[in-house]
Amino acid sequence: MFLFIFVSNWSGALLPWKIIELPHGELAAPTNDINTTVALALLTVVETSILED
């Protein structure tokens, strides 16, 4: 999960530097979207509750 968040945020950070040429809004950082953040939070809660038992 750490690698997903790390790579996702870096992919969004590389666009302003024009290292990757894409149309505007084509490749934004997935963690900008609330749905991705909520999904990662739910996965963490479920994984933690499973590993606690």
C-alpha distances in whole Angstrom, upper triangle without the diagonal:
4,5,5,6,9,10,11,12,14,15,17,18,20,22,25,26,27,25,24,27,26,28,27,24,23,19,18,15,13,12,16,16,16,15,12,12,13,11,8,11,12,9,9,13,13,11,13,16,16,16,18,21
4,5,5,6,9,10,11,12,14,16,16,18,21,23,23,25,23,23,26,25,27,27,24,23,19,18,14,13,12,16,17,17,17,14,13,15,14,10,12,15,13,11,15,16,14,15,19,19,18,20,23
4,5,5,6,8,10,10,12,14,15,16,19,21,22,23,21,20,23,23,25,25,22,21,18,17,13,13,13,16,17,19,18,14,14,17,16,12,15,17,15,14,18,19,17,18,22,21,20,23,26
4,6,5,6,9,10,11,12,14,15,17,20,21,22,20,19,22,21,23,22,20,18,15,14,11,10,10,13,14,15,15,11,12,14,13,10,13,15,13,13,17,18,16,18,21,21,21,23,26
4,6,5,6,9,10,11,12,14,16,18,20,21,20,19,22,21,22,21,19,18,15,13,9,8,7,11,12,13,14,10,10,13,12,9,12,15,13,13,17,18,17,18,21,22,21,24,27
4,5,5,6,9,10,11,12,15,17,17,19,18,17,20,20,22,22,19,19,15,13,10,11,10,13,15,17,17,14,13,17,16,13,15,18,17,16,20,21,20,21,24,25,24,26,29
4,6,5,6,9,10,11,13,16,16,17,15,14,17,17,20,19,17,16,12,12,9,10,10,13,15,17,17,14,15,18,17,14,17,20,18,18,22,23,21,23,26,26,26,28,31
4,5,5,6,9,10,12,14,16,16,15,14,17,16,18,17,14,13,10,9,5,6,7,10,11,14,14,11,12,15,14,13,16,18,17,17,21,22,21,23,26,26,26,28,31
4,5,5,6,9,11,12,14,15,15,14,17,16,18,17,14,14,11,9,5,7,7,9,12,14,15,12,12,16,16,14,16,19,19,19,22,23,23,24,27,28,27,30,33
4,5,5,6,9,11,11,13,12,12,15,15,17,17,15,15,11,10,8,10,11,12,15,18,19,16,16,20,19,17,20,23,22,21,25,26,25,26,30,30,30,32,35
4,5,5,7,10,11,11,10,9,12,12,14,14,12,11,8,7,6,9,11,12,14,17,18,15,16,20,19,18,21,23,22,23,26,27,26,28,31,31,31,33,36
4,6,6,8,10,11,11,10,12,11,13,12,10,10,7,5,4,8,9,9,12,15,16,14,15,19,19,18,20,23,22,23,26,27,27,28,31,32,32,34,37
4,6,6,8,10,10,10,13,13,15,13,13,13,10,9,8,11,12,11,15,18,19,17,17,21,22,20,22,25,25,25,28,30,29,30,33,34,34,36,39
4,6,6,7,6,7,10,11,14,13,13,13,10,10,10,13,14,14,17,21,22,20,20,24,24,22,25,28,27,27,30,32,31,32,36,36,36,38,41
4,5,5,6,6,7,8,10,9,10,10,8,8,10,13,15,14,17,20,21,20,21,24,24,23,26,29,28,29,32,33,33,34,37,38,38,40,43
4,5,8,9,10,11,12,10,11,12,11,10,12,15,16,15,18,21,23,22,22,26,26,25,28,30,30,30,33,35,35,36,39,40,40,42,45
4,5,8,9,12,14,13,14,15,13,13,14,18,19,18,21,24,26,24,25,28,29,27,30,33,32,32,35,37,36,37,41,41,41,43,46
4,5,6,9,11,11,13,13,12,13,15,18,20,19,22,25,27,25,26,29,29,28,31,34,33,34,37,38,37,39,42,43,42,45,47
4,6,10,13,14,15,14,12,14,15,18,20,20,22,26,27,25,26,29,29,28,31,33,32,33,36,37,36,38,41,41,41,43,46
4,6,10,11,12,11,10,12,13,16,19,18,20,24,25,23,24,28,27,26,29,31,30,31,35,36,35,37,40,40,40,42,45
4,7,9,11,10,10,12,15,18,20,19,21,25,26,24,26,29,29,28,31,33,33,34,37,38,37,39,42,42,42,45,47
4,6,8,6,7,10,13,16,18,17,19,23,23,22,24,27,26,26,29,31,31,32,35,36,36,38,40,41,41,44,46
4,6,6,8,11,14,16,19,17,18,22,23,22,24,27,27,27,30,32,31,33,36,37,37,39,41,42,42,45,47
4,6,8,9,12,15,17,15,16,20,21,20,22,25,25,26,28,30,30,32,34,35,36,38,40,41,41,44,46
4,6,6,10,11,14,11,12,16,17,16,18,21,21,22,25,26,27,28,31,32,32,34,36,37,38,40,43
4,6,10,11,14,13,13,17,17,16,19,22,21,22,25,26,26,28,30,31,31,34,36,36,37,40,42
4,7,8,11,11,12,16,16,14,17,20,19,19,22,24,24,25,28,29,29,31,33,34,34,37,39
4,6,9,7,9,13,14,12,14,17,17,17,20,22,22,23,26,27,27,29,31,32,33,35,37
4,5,6,8,11,12,10,11,15,15,14,17,19,19,20,23,24,24,25,28,29,29,31,34
4,5,6,9,9,6,8,12,11,11,14,16,16,17,20,21,21,23,25,26,27,29,31
4,5,7,8,6,6,10,10,9,11,14,14,15,18,19,20,21,23,25,25,27,30
4,6,9,8,8,11,13,13,14,17,18,18,20,22,23,24,26,28,28,30,33
4,5,6,7,9,10,11,13,15,16,17,19,21,22,23,25,26,28,29,32
4,5,5,6,9,10,11,12,14,15,17,18,20,21,23,24,26,27,29
4,5,5,6,9,10,10,12,14,15,16,18,20,21,22,24,26,28
4,5,5,6,9,10,11,12,14,15,16,18,20,21,22,24,26
4,5,5,6,9,10,11,12,14,15,17,19,20,21,23,25
4,5,5,6,9,10,11,12,14,15,17,18,20,21,23
4,5,5,6,9,10,11,12,14,15,16,18,20,22
4,5,5,6,9,10,10,12,14,15,16,18,21
4,5,5,6,9,10,11,12,14,15,16,19
4,5,5,6,8,10,11,12,14,15,17
4,6,5,6,8,10,11,12,14,16
4,6,5,6,9,10,10,12,15
4,6,5,6,9,10,11,13
4,5,5,6,9,10,11
4,5,5,6,9,10
4,5,5,6,9
4,6,5,7
4,6,6
4,6
4
